Amino acid sequence: MKITKKNGNITLYDDEKVIRSILRANAEVPEEQIGENEAAAIADLVFARLTLQNEVITTQNVRDCLCAILRERHLPLTAQRYLAYKK
């Protein structure tokens, strides 16, 4: 899956980047600790949901989808930290 970045460059979806971002945000939230396996499962869900869309995927789409999944998995503080980290 290809992703259009903010600067217009197109790259391939890299779930390792998504996993690292999840773990980095989650490290600052001791009450919602998750492991690398759960972070990888979340990244897989992001990929699965985004591939269902018939449009150009942007970094904004990845961010929005990831935050929605984090909230669905009852990790709202991690979602907040992720958003703060990405700004």
C-alpha positions in Angstrom: 0.0 0.0 0.0 1.3 3.4 -0.9 1.0 6.5 1.3 1.2 10.1 0.3 3.2 12.1 2.8 2.5 15.7 3.8 5.3 16.9 1.4 3.7 15.0 -1.5 6.3 12.2 -1.6 4.8 8.7 -2.0 6.2 5.9 0.2 5.2 2.4 1.1 3.2 1.7 4.2 5.7 0.6 6.9 4.1 -1.1 9.8 7.4 -1.0 11.8 7.1 2.8 11.9 3.5 2.5 13.1 4.5 0.0 15.8 7.4 2.2 17.0 5.0 5.2 17.1 2.5 3.3 19.1 5.1 2.0 21.6 6.7 5.5 21.9 3.3 7.1 22.7 2.3 4.2 25.0 5.6 4.4 27.0 4.4 7.7 28.4 1.2 6.2 29.7 1.9 3.8 32.5 -1.7 3.0 33.2 -2.3 1.7 29.6 0.8 -0.4 29.0 0.8 -2.7 26.0 3.5 -5.0 24.5 5.1 -5.2 21.1 2.7 -8.0 20.0 -0.4 -5.8 20.7 1.2 -2.8 19.0 1.8 -5.1 16.0 -1.8 -6.3 16.0 -3.0 -2.6 16.1 -0.7 -1.8 13.1 -2.1 -4.8 11.2 -5.6 -3.5 11.9 -4.6 0.0 10.6 -3.3 -1.6 7.4 -6.4 -3.8 7.0 -8.8 -0.9 7.4 -6.9 1.4 5.1 -6.6 -1.1 2.3 -10.5 -1.2 2.2 -10.5 2.4 1.1 -10.5 3.1 -2.7 -8.6 6.3 -2.4 -5.1 7.6 -2.1 -4.0 7.0 1.5 -2.3 9.9 3.3 -0.4 10.1 6.6 -3.5 11.9 7.9 -5.6 8.8 7.1 -3.1 6.6 9.0 -3.1 8.9 12.0 -6.9 9.1 12.1 -7.3 5.3 11.7 -4.7 4.6 14.3 -6.3 6.9 16.9 -9.7 5.4 16.2 -8.4 1.9 16.8 -6.5 2.9 20.0 -9.8 4.3 21.3 -11.7 1.2 20.3 -9.2 -0.9 22.3 -9.7 1.3 25.3 -6.4 3.1 25.0 -7.5 6.7 24.9 -4.5 8.1 26.7 -2.2 6.4 24.3 -4.2 8.0 21.4 -3.8 11.4 23.0 -0.1 11.0 23.4 0.2 9.7 19.9 -1.6 12.8 18.6 0.6 15.1 20.7 3.7 13.3 19.4 2.7 13.7 15.8 2.1 17.5 16.1 
